[in-house]
Amino acid sequence: MNISEIMAPEIPTITSDKSVAHAADRMYRESRRCFFVADYGEILGILTSRDVFAAHPNRIVADAMTQEILTISINQDIWAALELMEATGLEQGLVVDEDQLAGYVTRERILIKLAEYMDSLTGLYKAPYIQSVGEKYLNDKQPFHLLFIDLNDFGTINKLHGHPFGDDVIRAYASILASLVVEKRDFLSRYAGDEFVLISRADEEVIERYIEAITQPSQIGNIWVTAAVGHVNGFREPDFFRYPFRELVERASLQSSAVKSQNVVS
């Protein structure tokens, strides 16, 4: 999902010569938390409610505003935009379409939208998140490891222990996987049902340890749970960037299915 789908097209502005008291009154009347400071069509900075509270009412906006401005491409995906905001500490950004201002977006609006893509059972993001991460890396020609993780015999667990316990298994196993990942290097999502996808740019030795840890039996409640893992190595696959992300997931999924078949035969 791109910023274009959630941005506000009208940019709230205030001139730099207005008083802080005037800005506070407008914020109250218009239910806003910020204004972009603009003189003669040029954006000079941003005035947030935090800036207003910290300044004397008789000061002017130019004295109270923050000069640092974050600009975000209209085609930027919302997850990447959130990363930019967290990296800069800014909670609002101007949206630009090439060289033209197109609107603005806030961190709050992004988080509200992202909540729609959060899996309520596990607290992980759903499939669109991991797809967005994978497509970004593919577009940037940055290789990565893709692990497709599928719990073994989950249908049997549901039949023998009931679906509520099955939910407990999914929730607990998601926590086990989440404990492995390292922020800004690993990306994890619940893909569907009892399936998870992990994208990582870690070294191969780390990925091997991940796979070893994931495939070890884990005790959840009074049962032991195992998983099959399919692995597509973008650092070794010569045609890696020729494949769309969905096909990479399919290849990893088929690998995990093959692992399950081998376990059944053995």
Buried (B, 14 or more C-beta within 10 A) or exposed (E): BBBBEBBEEEBBBBBBEBBBBBBBBBBEEEEBBBBBBBBEEEBBBBBBBEBBEEBEEEBBBBEBBBEEBBEBBBEBBBBBBBEBBEEEEBBBBBBBEEEEBBBBBBBEBBEEBBEEBBBEEBEBBBBBBBBBBBBBBBEEEEBBBBBBBBBBBBEEBBEEBEEEBBEBBBBBBBEBBBEBBEEEEBBBBBBEEBBBBBBBBBEEEBBEEBBEEBBEEBEBEEBEBBBBBBBBBBEEBEEBBEBEBEEBBBBBBEBBBEBBEEEEEE
